[in-house]
């Protein structure tokens, strides 16, 4: 049976057969991080969305702050998550 398609695998379908499997997969994981709702460091609600590179905004407490370009989490935690999925 075919493997179940994850959300980020669907998103990289826009590239078709181009650019290679591994690099597309990595991009898909980063893009999923960037679009996901993150936990707010101020109010702890999962309402933080990305405004632009490194700029994040919480819809709950209206806080706008800077963090990493594609995620709010610590780099070590993200690296762990990415390597787990690859
Ligand atoms: Zn907040």
PDB file of the backbone (N, CA, C, O) and the ligand in Angstrom, with CONECT records:
HET     ZN  A 101       1
ATOM      1  N   UNK A   1       0.833  -1.213   0.000  1.00  0.00           N
ATOM      2  CA  UNK A   1       0.000   0.000   0.000  1.00  0.00           C
ATOM      3  C   UNK A   1       0.858   1.249   0.000  1.00  0.00           C
ATOM      4  O   UNK A   1       1.951   1.265   0.565  1.00  0.00           O
ATOM      5  N   UNK A   2       0.354   2.298  -0.638  1.00  0.00           N
ATOM      6  CA  UNK A   2       1.074   3.562  -0.695  1.00  0.00           C
ATOM      7  C   UNK A   2       1.195   4.211   0.677  1.00  0.00           C
ATOM      8  O   UNK A   2       0.302   4.095   1.516  1.00  0.00           O
ATOM      9  N   UNK A   3       2.295   4.883   0.886  1.00  0.00           N
ATOM     10  CA  UNK A   3       2.510   5.594   2.138  1.00  0.00           C
ATOM     11  C   UNK A   3       1.574   6.794   2.213  1.00  0.00           C
ATOM     12  O   UNK A   3       1.320   7.463   1.211  1.00  0.00           O
ATOM     13  N   UNK A   4       1.070   7.053   3.404  1.00  0.00           N
ATOM     14  CA  UNK A   4       0.145   8.176   3.591  1.00  0.00           C
ATOM     15  C   UNK A   4       0.909   9.492   3.378  1.00  0.00           C
ATOM     16  O   UNK A   4       2.001   9.677   3.916  1.00  0.00           O
ATOM     17  N   UNK A   5       0.326  10.396   2.592  1.00  0.00           N
ATOM     18  CA  UNK A   5       0.979  11.668   2.320  1.00  0.00           C
ATOM     19  C   UNK A   5       0.791  12.640   3.463  1.00  0.00           C
ATOM     20  O   UNK A   5      -0.328  12.902   3.904  1.00  0.00           O
ATOM     21  N   UNK A   6       1.907  13.170   3.934  1.00  0.00           N
ATOM     22  CA  UNK A   6       1.866  14.171   4.979  1.00  0.00           C
ATOM     23  C   UNK A   6       1.587  15.520   4.345  1.00  0.00           C
ATOM     24  O   UNK A   6       1.710  15.696   3.133  1.00  0.00           O
ATOM     25  N   UNK A   7       1.207  16.471   5.191  1.00  0.00           N
ATOM     26  CA  UNK A   7       0.863  17.809   4.715  1.00  0.00           C
ATOM     27  C   UNK A   7       2.022  18.455   3.956  1.00  0.00           C
ATOM     28  O   UNK A   7       1.832  19.050   2.895  1.00  0.00           O
ATOM     29  N   UNK A   8       3.231  18.325   4.523  1.00  0.00           N
ATOM     30  CA  UNK A   8       4.364  18.995   3.888  1.00  0.00           C
ATOM     31  C   UNK A   8       4.767  18.321   2.581  1.00  0.00           C
ATOM     32  O   UNK A   8       5.399  18.939   1.724  1.00  0.00           O
ATOM     33  N   UNK A   9       4.399  17.056   2.435  1.00  0.00           N
ATOM     34  CA  UNK A   9       4.720  16.372   1.178  1.00  0.00           C
ATOM     35  C   UNK A   9       3.780  16.832   0.064  1.00  0.00           C
ATOM     36  O   UNK A   9       4.147  16.856  -1.110  1.00  0.00           O
ATOM     37  N   UNK A  10       2.579  17.189   0.456  1.00  0.00           N
ATOM     38  CA  UNK A  10       1.603  17.711  -0.499  1.00  0.00           C
ATOM     39  C   UNK A  10       2.066  19.082  -1.019  1.00  0.00           C
ATOM     40  O   UNK A  10       1.937  19.393  -2.203  1.00  0.00           O
ATOM     41  N   UNK A  11       2.607  19.887  -0.097  1.00  0.00           N
ATOM     42  CA  UNK A  11       3.015  21.251  -0.432  1.00  0.00           C
ATOM     43  C   UNK A  11       4.167  21.279  -1.429  1.00  0.00           C
ATOM     44  O   UNK A  11       4.269  22.217  -2.220  1.00  0.00           O
ATOM     45  N   UNK A  12       5.035  20.271  -1.408  1.00  0.00           N
ATOM     46  CA  UNK A  12       6.180  20.279  -2.316  1.00  0.00           C
ATOM     47  C   UNK A  12       5.846  19.679  -3.678  1.00  0.00           C
ATOM     48  O   UNK A  12       6.705  19.597  -4.556  1.00  0.00           O
ATOM     49  N   UNK A  13       4.609  19.265  -3.845  1.00  0.00           N
ATOM     50  CA  UNK A  13       4.196  18.728  -5.135  1.00  0.00           C
ATOM     51  C   UNK A  13       4.223  19.788  -6.228  1.00  0.00           C
ATOM     52  O   UNK A  13       4.242  19.461  -7.414  1.00  0.00           O
ATOM     53  N   UNK A  14       4.224  21.039  -5.836  1.00  0.00           N
ATOM     54  CA  UNK A  14       4.259  22.125  -6.808  1.00  0.00           C
ATOM     55  C   UNK A  14       5.539  22.111  -7.640  1.00  0.00           C
ATOM     56  O   UNK A  14       5.587  22.719  -8.710  1.00  0.00           O
ATOM     57  N   UNK A  15       6.578  21.421  -7.159  1.00  0.00           N
ATOM     58  CA  UNK A  15       7.839  21.349  -7.890  1.00  0.00           C
ATOM     59  C   UNK A  15       7.878  20.201  -8.898  1.00  0.00           C
ATOM     60  O   UNK A  15       8.811  20.094  -9.693  1.00  0.00           O
ATOM     61  N   UNK A  16       6.861  19.349  -8.858  1.00  0.00           N
ATOM     62  CA  UNK A  16       6.827  18.225  -9.776  1.00  0.00           C
ATOM     63  C   UNK A  16       7.974  17.274  -9.530  1.00  0.00           C
ATOM     64  O   UNK A  16       8.259  16.915  -8.388  1.00  0.00           O
ATOM     65  N   UNK A  17       8.646  16.859 -10.616  1.00  0.00           N
ATOM     66  CA  UNK A  17       9.758  15.915 -10.474  1.00  0.00           C
ATOM     67  C   UNK A  17      11.104  16.638 -10.351  1.00  0.00           C
ATOM     68  O   UNK A  17      12.145  15.987 -10.272  1.00  0.00           O
ATOM     69  N   UNK A  18      11.095  17.951 -10.335  1.00  0.00           N
ATOM     70  CA  UNK A  18      12.346  18.714 -10.353  1.00  0.00           C
ATOM     71  C   UNK A  18      13.029  18.799  -8.975  1.00  0.00           C
ATOM     72  O   UNK A  18      12.400  18.563  -7.943  1.00  0.00           O
ATOM     73  N   UNK A  19      14.265  19.125  -8.983  1.00  0.00           N
ATOM     74  CA  UNK A  19      15.116  19.528  -7.850  1.00  0.00           C
ATOM     75  C   UNK A  19      15.540  18.417  -6.887  1.00  0.00           C
ATOM     76  O   UNK A  19      16.412  18.673  -6.056  1.00  0.00           O
ATOM     77  N   UNK A  20      15.004  17.241  -6.937  1.00  0.00           N
ATOM     78  CA  UNK A  20      15.482  16.164  -6.071  1.00  0.00           C
ATOM     79  C   UNK A  20      14.641  15.964  -4.824  1.00  0.00           C
ATOM     80  O   UNK A  20      14.035  16.895  -4.294  1.00  0.00           O
ATOM     81  N   UNK A  21      14.625  14.742  -4.382  1.00  0.00           N
ATOM     82  CA  UNK A  21      13.710  14.313  -3.328  1.00  0.00           C
ATOM     83  C   UNK A  21      14.099  14.841  -1.950  1.00  0.00           C
ATOM     84  O   UNK A  21      13.261  15.371  -1.221  1.00  0.00           O
ATOM     85  N   UNK A  22      15.374  14.694  -1.600  1.00  0.00           N
ATOM     86  CA  UNK A  22      15.824  15.049  -0.256  1.00  0.00           C
ATOM     87  C   UNK A  22      15.698  16.550   0.003  1.00  0.00           C
ATOM     88  O   UNK A  22      15.218  16.971   1.056  1.00  0.00           O
ATOM     89  N   UNK A  23      16.131  17.340  -0.961  1.00  0.00           N
ATOM     90  CA  UNK A  23      16.114  18.789  -0.778  1.00  0.00           C
ATOM     91  C   UNK A  23      14.679  19.306  -0.712  1.00  0.00           C
ATOM     92  O   UNK A  23      14.386  20.244   0.030  1.00  0.00           O
ATOM     93  N   UNK A  24      13.785  18.690  -1.490  1.00  0.00           N
ATOM     94  CA  UNK A  24      12.370  19.086  -1.464  1.00  0.00           C
ATOM     95  C   UNK A  24      11.737  18.723  -0.128  1.00  0.00           C
ATOM     96  O   UNK A  24      10.913  19.466   0.405  1.00  0.00           O
ATOM     97  N   UNK A  25      12.133  17.575   0.402  1.00  0.00           N
ATOM     98  CA  UNK A  25      11.605  17.116   1.675  1.00  0.00           C
ATOM     99  C   UNK A  25      12.023  18.053   2.803  1.00  0.00           C
ATOM    100  O   UNK A  25      11.227  18.387   3.681  1.00  0.00           O
ATOM    101  N   UNK A  26      13.275  18.465   2.762  1.00  0.00           N
ATOM    102  CA  UNK A  26      13.785  19.384   3.770  1.00  0.00           C
ATOM    103  C   UNK A  26      13.027  20.705   3.715  1.00  0.00           C
ATOM    104  O   UNK A  26      12.635  21.260   4.741  1.00  0.00           O
ATOM    105  N   UNK A  27      12.831  21.191   2.500  1.00  0.00           N
ATOM    106  CA  UNK A  27      12.097  22.437   2.315  1.00  0.00           C
ATOM    107  C   UNK A  27      10.677  22.318   2.837  1.00  0.00           C
ATOM    108  O   UNK A  27      10.162  23.237   3.473  1.00  0.00           O
ATOM    109  N   UNK A  28      10.039  21.171   2.563  1.00  0.00           N
ATOM    110  CA  UNK A  28       8.674  20.928   3.017  1.00  0.00           C
ATOM    111  C   UNK A  28       8.562  21.001   4.535  1.00  0.00           C
ATOM    112  O   UNK A  28       7.595  21.542   5.069  1.00  0.00           O
ATOM    113  N   UNK A  29       9.549  20.456   5.217  1.00  0.00           N
ATOM    114  CA  UNK A  29       9.542  20.466   6.678  1.00  0.00           C
ATOM    115  C   UNK A  29       9.692  21.887   7.220  1.00  0.00           C
ATOM    116  O   UNK A  29       9.016  22.275   8.172  1.00  0.00           O
ATOM    117  N   UNK A  30      10.584  22.652   6.602  1.00  0.00           N
ATOM    118  CA  UNK A  30      10.798  24.034   7.032  1.00  0.00           C
ATOM    119  C   UNK A  30       9.549  24.864   6.760  1.00  0.00           C
ATOM    120  O   UNK A  30       9.143  25.675   7.592  1.00  0.00           O
ATOM    121  N   UNK A  31       8.941  24.659   5.590  1.00  0.00           N
ATOM    122  CA  UNK A  31       7.741  25.428   5.241  1.00  0.00           C
ATOM    123  C   UNK A  31       6.577  25.094   6.161  1.00  0.00           C
ATOM    124  O   UNK A  31       5.774  25.966   6.495  1.00  0.00           O
ATOM    125  N   UNK A  32       6.483  23.829   6.573  1.00  0.00           N
ATOM    126  CA  UNK A  32       5.429  23.433   7.506  1.00  0.00           C
ATOM    127  C   UNK A  32       5.627  24.149   8.844  1.00  0.00           C
ATOM    128  O   UNK A  32       4.663  24.582   9.475  1.00  0.00           O
ATOM    129  N   UNK A  33       6.885  24.267   9.264  1.00  0.00           N
ATOM    130  CA  UNK A  33       7.220  24.983  10.502  1.00  0.00           C
ATOM    131  C   UNK A  33       6.809  26.448  10.408  1.00  0.00           C
ATOM    132  O   UNK A  33       6.241  27.021  11.338  1.00  0.00           O
ATOM    133  N   UNK A  34       7.113  27.022   9.268  1.00  0.00           N
ATOM    134  CA  UNK A  34       6.882  28.449   9.063  1.00  0.00           C
ATOM    135  C   UNK A  34       5.387  28.786   9.060  1.00  0.00           C
ATOM    136  O   UNK A  34       4.990  29.867   9.496  1.00  0.00           O
ATOM    137  N   UNK A  35       4.562  27.856   8.565  1.00  0.00           N
ATOM    138  CA  UNK A  35       3.121  28.113   8.469  1.00  0.00           C
ATOM    139  C   UNK A  35       2.351  27.699   9.711  1.00  0.00           C
ATOM    140  O   UNK A  35       1.222  28.143   9.922  1.00  0.00           O
ATOM    141  N   UNK A  36       2.952  26.853  10.532  1.00  0.00           N
ATOM    142  CA  UNK A  36       2.250  26.344  11.716  1.00  0.00           C
ATOM    143  C   UNK A  36       2.070  27.425  12.773  1.00  0.00           C
ATOM    144  O   UNK A  36       2.798  28.417  12.800  1.00  0.00           O
ATOM    145  N   UNK A  37       1.084  27.213  13.645  1.00  0.00           N
ATOM    146  CA  UNK A  37       0.882  28.115  14.775  1.00  0.00           C
ATOM    147  C   UNK A  37       1.846  27.727  15.881  1.00  0.00           C
ATOM    148  O   UNK A  37       1.907  26.565  16.283  1.00  0.00           O
ATOM    149  N   UNK A  38       2.595  28.698  16.369  1.00  0.00           N
ATOM    150  CA  UNK A  38       3.588  28.426  17.395  1.00  0.00           C
ATOM    151  C   UNK A  38       3.129  28.926  18.759  1.00  0.00           C
ATOM    152  O   UNK A  38       2.191  29.714  18.874  1.00  0.00           O
ATOM    153  N   UNK A  39       3.817  28.447  19.780  1.00  0.00           N
ATOM    154  CA  UNK A  39       3.481  28.874  21.132  1.00  0.00           C
ATOM    155  C   UNK A  39       4.064  30.256  21.411  1.00  0.00           C
ATOM    156  O   UNK A  39       5.217  30.549  21.092  1.00  0.00           O
ATOM    157  N   UNK A  40       3.226  31.091  22.016  1.00  0.00           N
ATOM    158  CA  UNK A  40       3.662  32.447  22.339  1.00  0.00           C
ATOM    159  C   UNK A  40       4.570  32.423  23.571  1.00  0.00           C
ATOM    160  O   UNK A  40       4.220  31.800  24.573  1.00  0.00           O
ATOM    161  N   UNK A  41       5.735  33.091  23.518  1.00  0.00           N
ATOM    162  CA  UNK A  41       6.628  33.112  24.679  1.00  0.00           C
ATOM    163  C   UNK A  41       6.101  33.988  25.819  1.00  0.00           C
ATOM    164  O   UNK A  41       6.626  33.938  26.931  1.00  0.00           O
ATOM    165  N   UNK A  42       5.069  34.789  25.550  1.00  0.00           N
ATOM    166  CA  UNK A  42       4.520  35.684  26.573  1.00  0.00           C
ATOM    167  C   UNK A  42       3.290  35.104  27.253  1.00  0.00           C
ATOM    168  O   UNK A  42       3.209  35.085  28.481  1.00  0.00           O
ATOM    169  N   UNK A  43       2.314  34.623  26.449  1.00  0.00           N
ATOM    170  CA  UNK A  43       1.063  34.136  27.043  1.00  0.00           C
ATOM    171  C   UNK A  43       0.911  32.618  26.930  1.00  0.00           C
ATOM    172  O   UNK A  43      -0.055  32.063  27.454  1.00  0.00           O
ATOM    173  N   UNK A  44       1.828  31.947  26.270  1.00  0.00           N
ATOM    174  CA  UNK A  44       1.846  30.478  26.148  1.00  0.00           C
ATOM    175  C   UNK A  44       0.745  29.893  25.265  1.00  0.00           C
ATOM    176  O   UNK A  44       0.621  28.673  25.160  1.00  0.00           O
ATOM    177  N   UNK A  45      -0.046  30.742  24.638  1.00  0.00           N
ATOM    178  CA  UNK A  45      -1.072  30.238  23.731  1.00  0.00           C
ATOM    179  C   UNK A  45      -0.435  29.879  22.396  1.00  0.00           C
ATOM    180  O   UNK A  45       0.562  30.481  21.995  1.00  0.00           O
ATOM    181  N   UNK A  46      -1.010  28.902  21.712  1.00  0.00           N
ATOM    182  CA  UNK A  46      -0.496  28.511  20.399  1.00  0.00           C
ATOM    183  C   UNK A  46      -1.153  29.365  19.329  1.00  0.00           C
ATOM    184  O   UNK A  46      -1.929  28.872  18.510  1.00  0.00           O
ATOM    185  N   UNK A  47      -0.832  30.656  19.347  1.00  0.00           N
ATOM    186  CA  UNK A  47      -1.497  31.595  18.460  1.00  0.00           C
ATOM    187  C   UNK A  47      -0.509  32.459  17.688  1.00  0.00           C
ATOM    188  O   UNK A  47      -0.892  33.482  17.121  1.00  0.00           O
ATOM    189  N   UNK A  48       0.737  32.063  17.662  1.00  0.00           N
ATOM    190  CA  UNK A  48       1.760  32.874  17.020  1.00  0.00           C
ATOM    191  C   UNK A  48       1.900  32.485  15.553  1.00  0.00           C
ATOM    192  O   UNK A  48       2.096  31.315  15.223  1.00  0.00           O
ATOM    193  N   UNK A  49       1.799  33.478  14.681  1.00  0.00           N
ATOM    194  CA  UNK A  49       1.996  33.230  13.260  1.00  0.00           C
ATOM    195  C   UNK A  49       3.098  34.128  12.728  1.00  0.00           C
ATOM    196  O   UNK A  49       3.433  35.144  13.335  1.00  0.00           O
ATOM    197  N   UNK A  50       3.653  33.748  11.598  1.00  0.00           N
ATOM    198  CA  UNK A  50       4.785  34.457  11.013  1.00  0.00           C
ATOM    199  C   UNK A  50       4.294  35.625  10.171  1.00  0.00           C
ATOM    200  O   UNK A  50       3.422  35.458   9.319  1.00  0.00           O
ATOM    201  N   UNK A  51       4.850  36.796  10.407  1.00  0.00           N
ATOM    202  CA  UNK A  51       4.490  37.968   9.615  1.00  0.00           C
ATOM    203  C   UNK A  51       5.439  38.110   8.442  1.00  0.00           C
ATOM    204  O   UNK A  51       5.004  38.310   7.308  1.00  0.00           O
ATOM    205  N   UNK A  52       6.709  38.011   8.702  1.00  0.00           N
ATOM    206  CA  UNK A  52       7.744  37.992   7.665  1.00  0.00           C
ATOM    207  C   UNK A  52       8.954  37.314   8.284  1.00  0.00           C
ATOM    208  O   UNK A  52       8.880  36.822   9.409  1.00  0.00           O
ATOM    209  N   UNK A  53      10.054  37.284   7.570  1.00  0.00           N
ATOM    210  CA  UNK A  53      11.240  36.558   8.058  1.00  0.00           C
ATOM    211  C   UNK A  53      11.662  37.041   9.438  1.00  0.00           C
ATOM    212  O   UNK A  53      12.116  38.176   9.585  1.00  0.00           O
ATOM    213  N   UNK A  54      11.521  36.209  10.431  1.00  0.00           N
ATOM    214  CA  UNK A  54      11.962  36.529  11.782  1.00  0.00           C
ATOM    215  C   UNK A  54      10.994  37.366  12.596  1.00  0.00           C
ATOM    216  O   UNK A  54      11.249  37.617  13.774  1.00  0.00           O
ATOM    217  N   UNK A  55       9.889  37.807  12.003  1.00  0.00           N
ATOM    218  CA  UNK A  55       8.898  38.627  12.713  1.00  0.00           C
ATOM    219  C   UNK A  55       7.668  37.776  12.989  1.00  0.00           C
ATOM    220  O   UNK A  55       7.066  37.223  12.069  1.00  0.00           O
ATOM    221  N   UNK A  56       7.303  37.676  14.244  1.00  0.00           N
ATOM    222  CA  UNK A  56       6.186  36.829  14.655  1.00  0.00           C
ATOM    223  C   UNK A  56       5.157  37.641  15.412  1.00  0.00           C
ATOM    224  O   UNK A  56       5.487  38.605  16.102  1.00  0.00           O
ATOM    225  N   UNK A  57       3.890  37.233  15.271  1.00  0.00           N
ATOM    226  CA  UNK A  57       2.808  37.969  15.927  1.00  0.00           C
ATOM    227  C   UNK A  57       1.859  37.010  16.618  1.00  0.00           C
ATOM    228  O   UNK A  57       1.460  35.992  16.051  1.00  0.00           O
ATOM    229  N   UNK A  58       1.501  37.348  17.860  1.00  0.00           N
ATOM    230  CA  UNK A  58       0.558  36.526  18.620  1.00  0.00           C
ATOM    231  C   UNK A  58      -0.836  37.126  18.501  1.00  0.00           C
ATOM    232  O   UNK A  58      -1.047  38.300  18.807  1.00  0.00           O
ATOM    233  N   UNK A  59      -1.790  36.304  18.052  1.00  0.00           N
ATOM    234  CA  UNK A  59      -3.160  36.774  17.881  1.00  0.00           C
ATOM    235  C   UNK A  59      -3.893  36.882  19.211  1.00  0.00           C
ATOM    236  O   UNK A  59      -4.914  37.562  19.311  1.00  0.00           O
ATOM    237  N   UNK A  60      -3.371  36.212  20.228  1.00  0.00           N
ATOM    238  CA  UNK A  60      -4.029  36.213  21.538  1.00  0.00           C
ATOM    239  C   UNK A  60      -3.689  37.472  22.344  1.00  0.00           C
ATOM    240  O   UNK A  60      -4.582  38.199  22.779  1.00  0.00           O
ATOM    241  N   UNK A  61      -2.390  37.721  22.537  1.00  0.00           N
ATOM    242  CA  UNK A  61      -1.997  38.863  23.376  1.00  0.00           C
ATOM    243  C   UNK A  61      -1.455  40.033  22.546  1.00  0.00           C
ATOM    244  O   UNK A  61      -0.993  41.031  23.100  1.00  0.00           O
ATOM    245  N   UNK A  62      -1.515  39.905  21.215  1.00  0.00           N
ATOM    246  CA  UNK A  62      -1.136  40.982  20.294  1.00  0.00           C
ATOM    247  C   UNK A  62       0.353  41.358  20.374  1.00  0.00           C
ATOM    248  O   UNK A  62       0.724  42.472  20.005  1.00  0.00           O
ATOM    249  N   UNK A  63       1.173  40.480  20.833  1.00  0.00           N
ATOM    250  CA  UNK A  63       2.603  40.755  20.929  1.00  0.00           C
ATOM    251  C   UNK A  63       3.273  40.502  19.583  1.00  0.00           C
ATOM    252  O   UNK A  63       3.017  39.485  18.938  1.00  0.00           O
ATOM    253  N   UNK A  64       4.120  41.417  19.167  1.00  0.00           N
ATOM    254  CA  UNK A  64       4.932  41.214  17.973  1.00  0.00           C
ATOM    255  C   UNK A  64       6.386  41.171  18.420  1.00  0.00           C
ATOM    256  O   UNK A  64       6.857  42.065  19.122  1.00  0.00           O
ATOM    257  N   UNK A  65       7.088  40.126  18.010  1.00  0.00           N
ATOM    258  CA  UNK A  65       8.457  39.958  18.470  1.00  0.00           C
ATOM    259  C   UNK A  65       9.306  39.310  17.384  1.00  0.00           C
ATOM    260  O   UNK A  65       8.790  38.812  16.383  1.00  0.00           O
ATOM    261  N   UNK A  66      10.610  39.328  17.600  1.00  0.00           N
ATOM    262  CA  UNK A  66      11.511  38.693  16.644  1.00  0.00           C
ATOM    263  C   UNK A  66      11.952  37.343  17.192  1.00  0.00           C
ATOM    264  O   UNK A  66      12.084  37.153  18.401  1.00  0.00           O
ATOM    265  N   UNK A  67      12.173  36.428  16.287  1.00  0.00           N
ATOM    266  CA  UNK A  67      12.680  35.112  16.644  1.00  0.00           C
ATOM    267  C   UNK A  67      13.421  34.597  15.423  1.00  0.00           C
ATOM    268  O   UNK A  67      13.941  35.387  14.636  1.00  0.00           O
ATOM    269  N   UNK A  68      13.474  33.313  15.261  1.00  0.00           N
ATOM    270  CA  UNK A  68      14.162  32.756  14.114  1.00  0.00           C
ATOM    271  C   UNK A  68      13.329  32.971  12.838  1.00  0.00           C
ATOM    272  O   UNK A  68      12.131  33.247  12.911  1.00  0.00           O
ATOM    273  N   UNK A  69      13.965  32.843  11.694  1.00  0.00           N
ATOM    274  CA  UNK A  69      13.327  33.189  10.423  1.00  0.00           C
ATOM    275  C   UNK A  69      12.114  32.318  10.117  1.00  0.00           C
ATOM    276  O   UNK A  69      11.104  32.819   9.622  1.00  0.00           O
ATOM    277  N   UNK A  70      12.202  31.020  10.406  1.00  0.00           N
ATOM    278  CA  UNK A  70      11.132  30.108  10.011  1.00  0.00           C
ATOM    279  C   UNK A  70      10.438  29.434  11.183  1.00  0.00           C
ATOM    280  O   UNK A  70       9.475  28.691  10.990  1.00  0.00           O
ATOM    281  N   UNK A  71      10.913  29.683  12.387  1.00  0.00           N
ATOM    282  CA  UNK A  71      10.293  29.063  13.552  1.00  0.00           C
ATOM    283  C   UNK A  71      10.532  29.908  14.798  1.00  0.00           C
ATOM    284  O   UNK A  71      11.433  30.746  14.834  1.00  0.00           O
ATOM    285  N   UNK A  72       9.713  29.675  15.813  1.00  0.00           N
ATOM    286  CA  UNK A  72       9.879  30.371  17.078  1.00  0.00           C
ATOM    287  C   UNK A  72      10.708  29.522  18.042  1.00  0.00           C
ATOM    288  O   UNK A  72      11.348  30.037  18.958  1.00  0.00           O
ATOM    289  N   UNK A  73      10.678  28.217  17.811  1.00  0.00           N
ATOM    290  CA  UNK A  73      11.352  27.296  18.730  1.00  0.00           C
ATOM    291  C   UNK A  73      12.861  27.469  18.704  1.00  0.00           C
ATOM    292  O   UNK A  73      13.417  28.107  17.810  1.00  0.00           O
ATOM    293  N   UNK A  74      13.505  26.891  19.697  1.00  0.00           N
ATOM    294  CA  UNK A  74      14.962  26.927  19.779  1.00  0.00           C
ATOM    295  C   UNK A  74      15.561  26.090  18.649  1.00  0.00           C
ATOM    296  O   UNK A  74      14.973  25.082  18.255  1.00  0.00           O
ATOM    297  N   UNK A  75      16.717  26.489  18.121  1.00  0.00           N
ATOM    298  CA  UNK A  75      17.321  25.765  16.996  1.00  0.00           C
ATOM    299  C   UNK A  75      17.569  24.293  17.268  1.00  0.00           C
ATOM    300  O   UNK A  75      17.394  23.474  16.366  1.00  0.00           O
ATOM    301  N   UNK A  76      17.969  23.927  18.478  1.00  0.00           N
ATOM    302  CA  UNK A  76      18.265  22.533  18.799  1.00  0.00           C
ATOM    303  C   UNK A  76      17.016  21.670  18.692  1.00  0.00           C
ATOM    304  O   UNK A  76      17.061  20.553  18.177  1.00  0.00           O
ATOM    305  N   UNK A  77      15.905  22.200  19.185  1.00  0.00           N
ATOM    306  CA  UNK A  77      14.639  21.469  19.157  1.00  0.00           C
ATOM    307  C   UNK A  77      14.186  21.231  17.721  1.00  0.00           C
ATOM    308  O   UNK A  77      13.671  20.163  17.390  1.00  0.00           O
ATOM    309  N   UNK A  78      14.380  22.227  16.883  1.00  0.00           N
ATOM    310  CA  UNK A  78      13.974  22.125  15.489  1.00  0.00           C
ATOM    311  C   UNK A  78      14.837  21.106  14.762  1.00  0.00           C
ATOM    312  O   UNK A  78      14.332  20.266  14.017  1.00  0.00           O
ATOM    313  N   UNK A  79      16.138  21.187  14.983  1.00  0.00           N
ATOM    314  CA  UNK A  79      17.074  20.276  14.333  1.00  0.00           C
ATOM    315  C   UNK A  79      16.712  18.830  14.673  1.00  0.00           C
ATOM    316  O   UNK A  79      16.737  17.947  13.815  1.00  0.00           O
ATOM    317  N   UNK A  80      16.380  18.616  15.924  1.00  0.00           N
ATOM    318  CA  UNK A  80      16.006  17.290  16.394  1.00  0.00           C
ATOM    319  C   UNK A  80      14.765  16.797  15.660  1.00  0.00           C
ATOM    320  O   UNK A  80      14.694  15.640  15.243  1.00  0.00           O
ATOM    321  N   UNK A  81      13.790  17.688  15.507  1.00  0.00           N
ATOM    322  CA  UNK A  81      12.531  17.344  14.865  1.00  0.00           C
ATOM    323  C   UNK A  81      12.728  17.026  13.378  1.00  0.00           C
ATOM    324  O   UNK A  81      12.128  16.089  12.851  1.00  0.00           O
ATOM    325  N   UNK A  82      13.561  17.802  12.721  1.00  0.00           N
ATOM    326  CA  UNK A  82      13.815  17.618  11.294  1.00  0.00           C
ATOM    327  C   UNK A  82      14.543  16.316  11.042  1.00  0.00           C
ATOM    328  O   UNK A  82      14.181  15.571  10.132  1.00  0.00           O
ATOM    329  N   UNK A  83      15.558  16.031  11.830  1.00  0.00           N
ATOM    330  CA  UNK A  83      16.322  14.796  11.630  1.00  0.00           C
ATOM    331  C   UNK A  83      15.478  13.570  11.954  1.00  0.00           C
ATOM    332  O   UNK A  83      15.691  12.498  11.388  1.00  0.00           O
ATOM    333  N   UNK A  84      14.520  13.729  12.866  1.00  0.00           N
ATOM    334  CA  UNK A  84      13.629  12.634  13.233  1.00  0.00           C
ATOM    335  C   UNK A  84      12.757  12.239  12.023  1.00  0.00           C
ATOM    336  O   UNK A  84      12.512  11.059  11.772  1.00  0.00           O
ATOM    337  N   UNK A  85      12.304  13.250  11.293  1.00  0.00           N
ATOM    338  CA  UNK A  85      11.400  13.013  10.157  1.00  0.00           C
ATOM    339  C   UNK A  85      12.138  12.557   8.909  1.00  0.00           C
ATOM    340  O   UNK A  85      11.562  11.869   8.066  1.00  0.00           O
ATOM    341  N   UNK A  86      13.401  12.930   8.781  1.00  0.00           N
ATOM    342  CA  UNK A  86      14.179  12.512   7.618  1.00  0.00           C
ATOM    343  C   UNK A  86      14.725  11.126   7.878  1.00  0.00           C
ATOM    344  O   UNK A  86      15.417  10.565   7.028  1.00  0.00           O
TER     345      UNK A  86
HETATM  346 ZN    ZN A 101       0.715  35.750  23.173  1.00  0.00          ZN
END
